[in-house]
Amino acid sequence: MRIIINAVLLILSITSCAQDSTQINMKTLSDISNLYQEITHYPIEPHYGIYVSSSNTNFEVRINDIPVFLEYEFITNDISPKGSYFPINLAISKSGIQKIEVRMYPSYNRETQQLETSLNNAQVIIDVVKREYNTSKKEYGDEEVLLNLSSPIEKNKVSKKTKFIYPELKEYIFDANFEALVPYDIKILEKAQNLITTDPEEIKKITEELLIAYNEIWQIYDQNKVSQYADLIYNKEKRAAQQLFFSESDSKKRVEQLLTSGRIVKEGYKMMSFKNFKLRFYANGKIVTLVYDEIGQVGRNKSVLRSKGDSRKSYYSLFYKPINSDEFILY
């Protein structure tokens, strides 16, 4: 009996040590706020971005097959002016030729509560721009337009109005290339498995495996486990800090954005259950995610990891699986 008791105590001691070691190695919000010390800075730091204008279309913009802009379930009448700026460095892993792709789909009509039957009068215009930050002078240079990309249109000679030249289509995809020169080289996806498949059984299998990771994160968010949250997102945040060349103020500001009054999920909001979702592949199969997929509802094609309060909020959930690993990791 004494031998058994001693063995049990030994096992408990080993388990306790392992847990203590895990706790010691866990990253904290303090670590994230100090990420500016962990990244490399350069004399010239290039920042790439896009400006988006659109009319009468649901659409998304991808850089190197990574989503940088998603807009679904809306309808407008006129082309909007030069739109908001969206940084795209997070989709650029190294210097070279980058691919930008725009995927257009019929817009959602709030009056009929149905998708339009075609892309009639649809239009998207994208400007790819670059600004360089001089670290010694601590100032940005002028903004440079690298590429102007537009859905094909024709102009009425009388009215001078423009219209999409393929109004009968229900989908239109167009793309172009531009060159980016960045001083970093992010190799994460080079070491990731290519999971892309069209086989229904394989899609089901990947979805079920991915749901395990989603459920674990759901619990962290729902129970406001801040320490586990910080450890979960640390590597993702470190990659982003490098690609965006975070300064000390950037890092501090980022930590402030991660929580609201000390909470992962804003007070008064509740995590939503997983339903009406589908598996999506990005980065040519190296990234997977589960997205909400109900026509006419806010958040379509955005993360199925969501909360609901006065409005609905989607949370980042792009995953990759390293080669020779069964674990899904936040990208």
N, C-alpha and C positions, 0 to 999 in steps of 0.2 A: 504493500500500500504506500509506504514511504517513497519508494522508487517512482510510483505513478504520480504521486503528489509533486515530487521534485521535477519530474518531466513536464507536468502541466505548468508549473511555475516557470520553468525554462522557456517553454513555448510562449507563455504570456509575456515574459521579459523580452524575448526576441521581437514579438509583435509590437510591444510598446516602443522598443528602440526603433523599429522600422517606421512606426507612425511618427515618432519624434523627429526622425531624419527627414520624413516627408514634409512635416510642418516647417522644419528649418529651411528646406530647399524651396518651399513655396514662394512665389513672387507676390509682392504686395503692391498696393496703390502707390506707396512711396517709391518702389522700384520703377513704376511707370512714370511717375513725376520726374524721375531722374534719368529718363532714357536719353535725354540730350547729351549726357555724359558718355553714353555707350555707343553712339554712332560716330561716323567719320564726317567731318566737314571739309569743304573744298573751297579754293579761292573763288571759283564761279559755280553757282548752284542753279541749274536750269529748272524752271517750273513750267510744265506743259498743262494746257487746259482747253476746254471747248466752250463756245457760246452756241446756244441752241435757239432757233426760231421754228415755229410750227403752226400748222392749221389743219383742222379736220382729220386727225389721224391719231390712232394709238401707235406708239413706236418706242423703240429702244436703241441705244447707241452702245456699241461694244468697241473696245480697244484690245486688239490681240485676243478677241473672243471673251473678254472679261467685261461684264456690264459696268458702265460708268454713268448711265442715265436710263431710267425706266419711267414711262408715263403712259398709264392706261386709264380707261373709263372717263374720258372727257370729250367734249366737243366744243369747237370754236367756229367762228365764221370767217374771220380775216386773219391773214398772216400776222403773227405777233412781231413786235420789233426785236432788235437784237436782245436775246434772252439772257438769263442768268449765266454766270460763269461756273463751270464745274472742273475741278482739278482732275487730271488723268495720270499723274505720275504713278499712282498706285497700280495701274495696269501696264506700266512700262518697267520691265525687269532688267533691261540692259540696253546699251546703245545699238543702233541699227535701224532697219526698216520696220516700221510699225504699221499694223493694219487697222483702219477704222471702218466699221460696218454699221449701217443704219437699216433697221428692219421696221417696215411700215405695215400697219393693219387698219381695217376700218374702225372708225371711232364709235363711241357709245352714245346713243341719242337718249338724253334724259327724258324727253317727252314720250317716246315710244318704249323706252326702257329695253331697247334692243340694239344690237350692233347694226351700223349702217351696212347696206348690202355690198358696198364696194368702196374703193378709195377715191371716189369722186370729189374733186376739189382739194385733195390732200396735198400737203406740201411740208417739207422739212429742209431747213438750211442749217449747216454746221460750219463754224469757223474753228479751225485748230490753231491755237496761238502758243507763243512761248515768251516767257520773261526770265531774265537771268538776274540772280542776286549776287552782288559783289560783296563778299564777306569782309574784305578789308575796308571798303568804303561804307559798308552797311547800308547799301541802297540798291534798288531795283533799276534795271535798264528799261528802255522803252519796250512796249509789247510788239511782238513781231507775228504777223499772220503767216502761218506756214501752208495752210490749205483752206480753200473754200469749197465745200461739198454741198451739193443741192440735188434734191430729187428733180428729174427732168420735167421741164415745163415748157409751155408755148404761150406766146403773147398774142392776144387779139389785136389786130391792126387798128380796129376802130375804137374799141373801149379801152385798149391798152392794159386790160386785165390779164392776169396769167392763170393758167390752169394746168393740172397734172396731165401728162400726155397718155397715161394708161388708166383712165378713170374706171374701167371695167374690172380691174384686178382687185383681188381680196388680199393680196400680199405682194409687197415689192421690197426687194433687198438690193441695196447698192453699197459699194465700198470704194476705198482708195487707200493709197499708201502715203506715208510721210516719214521722214527721217528724224530720229531723236538721238541726241547725244547726251548721255547721262554718265556721271562718274562712278556710279555704283554698279554692281552685278549681282542680282538676286537669283540664286540657283535653286530655290525651293521646288518649283514646279518641274525642274529638270530631273529631280529625284522623286517625282510623284508617279503613281500608277496611272495609266490611261484606262479609265473605266467606261468609256463611251460604248454604248451598245444599243441595238434596236430590238433585241430579243426580249419578249415580254417577261419570261421567267427570270432573266438576269436583272431586268429593271426592277422586278418585284423583290429580288434578293437584296439588291443594293439599297432599295428604299427601306426594307425592314432593318437592315444593318444601320442605316443612317438614322432611323427613328430612335435607336438606342441612344445615340449621341444627343439627339434633340431632346429626348426625355430627361437626360441627365442635366442638360443646360436649363431646361424648363424648371426643374426643381431648384436649381441655383438661383434663378431669377425669382421664382415664386416665393421662396423662403428667404430671399434677400441675404444669401450667403456671400457677403462682400469679399471675404478673403479668398474663397474658391473662385469667385468671379475674376478677381485680379490675376490669379494664377492661370486661369483659363485663357484670358485674352492677351497675356503678356507678350508672347512671341509675335502675335499678329500686330500688336501695337509697336513692337520694336521694329518690325519690317516697315510699317507705315512711317515711323519716325525717321528712318533712314531715307526712304524714298521722298519724303517731304522736307528733309533736312531740318528737323525740329530744333529750334532754339530753346533756351531755358523757359522762356515765357510760353512758347508753344506747348511744351510738355506740361507745365503747370495748368495751362488752360484746358488741355486735353483731359486731365484728371478731373477737373471741375465739370466737364461735359459728361463724364462717365456715370456720375451719380446725381440724383436730384434729392437734396436734403438728406443725404446719407443713404438713399435707397437706389437700387438698380432699377426697379419699376416704380414709377412715380406714384406718390400717395393718391389713393382713390382709383388707381388702375388695377386691373386684374389680368393675369396671364390667360390667354385664350387657349382652348383645346385645339388639337390638330385635326382639321377636317377640310375636305374639298381642296386637296393639294396634289401636286404632281412632282416628279423628279425632273430636274433640269441639269444639263451638262454645260459647263463653260470651259474656257481655256482648252478647247479641242479635246475635251474628255478628262483633263487633269483636275478639274474642280467640279464638285457636285453640290446641289442644294435642293431643298424642298420649298416650293413656292405655293402660295395661295392661288387658287385657280377657279374663281367663280365670277362669271361675267356680270358686270354691272355693280360690283362691290369694290369698296375702297381697298387698295392693297393688292389687287390682282397682279400675279407674277412677281410679287415681292415676297420676302421671307415669311414662311408660315409660323415662325416664332414671333408672336404678336401679343400685345396687351390692349385692353379696351377700357376706356374711361370716358372723358368728355369727347374724345376722338379715339382713333386707333393708331398704334405705334408699332412699326416693324423693327425687328432687331437683326443685326448682321448675322448671317449664317452661311458663309461659303466654306466648304470643307475640301480637304485633299487627303489622300491616303498614301503615305510614303511607300516606296518600293520595299517589298519583303516585310510589310506590316499589315495588321488587320485593324489598326486604329485610325479613325477619322479625326483629323486635326483641323482646327480653324485656320483658314488661310489669311 
